[in-house]
Amino acid sequence: MTARLLNILTGINRISVPSSGSMILANDLYGAMPDTRTTFLGRAPVDQTWKAAFDHLITLSTTKRPQGPDFHSYVDELTREVGALIEKIQPTAIHAQYLGFALSLAFTRTAGSIPIIAIAHGPEVMAAERKASEREAMREVAAASAAIVAPTTALADRIDRLTGGRFTDRLTDAPITAGRWIPV
């Protein structure tokens, strides 16, 4: 009997190159998960040599507007784009990078019954500490997630505080390394 590969949909709403710690983490993490098929959503330009860790790398077409008065319409447009991709890809799990940023909100609003694993990176937690709208976005993603992974206990504690302790049972602090990572 052949085991079915886990089909993960993930992404970071940035250029698809190893341009930050989060992008390098994603490349390393998914490259170390041989029993998965991963589709990564990102922005142009795409470094073709970098996409080796992913089975598919899809460039998002919705114009990015991360802050300001157009943010809500931007998230609505991104949600429509992501919803169409979810319908086409049919993932078995979604990894929402950056708990509470726009792409995670789009995943949350279109996932339906697909389990979401929210992965905290830190900048979104800092933003939620400064601004109520960012806190609300974090809470929305946390509420829709089957699990929330933070790379340190301190970051997990900050998320727990910001979400009012409502999702403590879903929150885990697990250093994200190939040896300890559980994709579902």
C-alpha positions in Angstrom: 0.0 0.0 0.0 1.4 3.4 -1.0 1.2 6.2 1.6 -0.5 9.3 0.4 1.8 12.4 0.3 0.7 15.3 2.5 -0.2 18.2 0.2 0.7 21.5 1.9 -0.2 24.9 0.8 1.9 27.7 2.3 3.5 31.0 1.4 5.0 34.3 2.5 3.7 37.5 0.9 7.2 38.6 -0.1 9.4 38.2 -3.1 10.3 34.6 -3.7 14.0 34.7 -3.0 16.0 33.9 0.1 15.7 37.5 1.2 15.1 37.2 4.9 15.3 34.7 7.8 11.6 33.7 7.2 12.2 33.0 3.6 15.3 31.0 4.3 13.4 29.1 7.1 10.7 28.2 4.6 13.2 27.0 2.1 15.1 24.9 4.7 11.9 23.5 6.4 10.0 22.4 3.3 13.2 21.1 1.6 13.6 18.8 4.7 10.1 17.3 4.4 10.5 14.6 1.8 7.0 13.0 2.4 5.2 16.2 1.4 4.2 18.0 -1.7 4.4 21.7 -1.0 2.9 24.6 -3.0 4.4 28.0 -2.0 2.7 31.3 -2.7 4.9 34.3 -3.0 5.7 37.5 -5.0 7.7 38.2 -8.1 10.6 38.1 -8.7 11.1 34.4 -8.2 14.6 33.1 -7.8 14.3 29.9 -9.9 17.2 28.2 -8.1 15.5 28.8 -4.7 12.2 27.1 -5.6 13.8 23.6 -5.4 12.3 23.1 -1.9 8.8 23.4 -3.3 6.9 21.3 -5.8 5.1 24.4 -7.1 5.8 28.0 -6.6 3.0 30.3 -7.5 3.4 34.0 -7.9 0.5 36.0 -6.3 -1.0 38.5 -8.7 -3.1 40.7 -6.3 -1.3 44.0 -5.9 0.1 44.2 -2.3 -1.3 46.9 -0.1 -0.2 45.9 3.4 -1.2 49.1 5.3 -3.5 52.1 5.0 -7.1 52.7 3.9 -6.9 50.1 1.1 -5.9 47.2 3.4 -9.4 45.7 3.8 -10.1 45.7 0.0 -6.6 44.3 -0.5 -7.3 41.4 1.8 -10.7 40.8 0.1 -8.9 40.6 -3.3 -6.1 38.4 -2.0 -8.8 36.1 -0.4 -10.5 35.7 -3.7 -7.2 34.8 -5.4 -6.2 32.4 -2.6 -9.7 30.8 -2.6 -9.4 30.0 -6.3 -5.9 28.5 -5.7 -7.2 26.4 -2.8 -10.0 25.0 -4.9 -7.5 24.1 -7.7 -4.7 22.7 -5.5 -6.9 20.9 -3.0 -4.4 20.9 -0.2 -4.6 18.5 2.8 -3.1 21.1 5.1 -2.4 24.8 5.1 0.6 26.3 6.8 -0.2 30.0 7.5 3.1 31.8 7.9 3.1 35.0 10.0 0.1 34.6 12.3 -2.2 37.5 11.4 -0.7 39.1 8.3 -2.7 39.4 5.0 -1.9 36.0 3.4 -2.8 34.2 6.7 -6.1 36.0 6.8 -6.8 34.9 3.2 -6.0 31.3 4.1 -8.2 31.6 7.1 -11.2 33.0 5.2 -11.0 30.3 2.4 -9.7 27.1 4.1 -13.1 25.6 4.9 -12.5 22.3 6.6 -8.8 22.1 5.6 -6.7 22.2 8.8 -4.5 25.3 9.2 -1.2 25.3 11.1 -0.3 28.9 11.9 3.4 29.5 12.2 4.5 32.6 14.1 7.7 34.4 13.0 7.8 37.4 15.4 7.2 40.6 13.3 3.4 39.9 13.3 3.5 39.5 17.1 5.3 42.8 17.5 2.7 44.5 15.2 -0.1 43.0 17.3 1.4 44.4 20.4 1.3 47.9 18.9 -2.0 48.0 17.1 -5.5 46.8 17.8 -6.3 45.9 14.2 -3.2 43.7 14.0 -4.3 42.0 17.3 -7.7 41.3 15.8 -6.2 39.8 12.7 -4.0 37.6 14.9 -7.0 36.5 16.8 -8.9 35.7 13.6 -6.1 33.4 12.3 -5.6 31.8 15.8 -9.3 31.0 16.0 -9.3 29.3 12.6 -6.1 27.3 13.3 -5.9 23.7 14.4 -2.5 24.5 15.9 -0.2 27.5 16.4 3.5 27.0 16.3 6.0 29.5 17.8 9.8 28.9 17.6 10.3 29.9 21.3 8.5 29.8 24.6 8.7 33.5 25.0 7.0 34.1 21.6 4.3 31.6 22.5 3.7 33.4 25.8 3.3 36.7 23.9 0.8 35.2 21.5 -1.1 33.6 24.4 -1.3 37.0 26.1 -2.3 38.8 22.9 -5.1 36.3 22.2 -6.4 36.5 25.8 -5.5 32.9 26.5 -8.3 31.7 24.3 -6.1 29.4 22.2 -3.6 28.1 24.7 -4.6 24.5 23.9 -3.6 25.1 20.2 -0.3 26.8 21.0 3.0 25.0 21.0 6.5 26.3 21.3 8.6 24.0 19.0 11.9 25.0 17.6 11.3 24.6 13.9 13.9 22.1 12.8 13.6 19.2 10.4 14.0 16.8 13.4 11.1 18.1 15.4 8.7 19.6 12.8 5.3 18.0 12.5 3.5 19.3 9.4 -0.1 18.4 10.4 
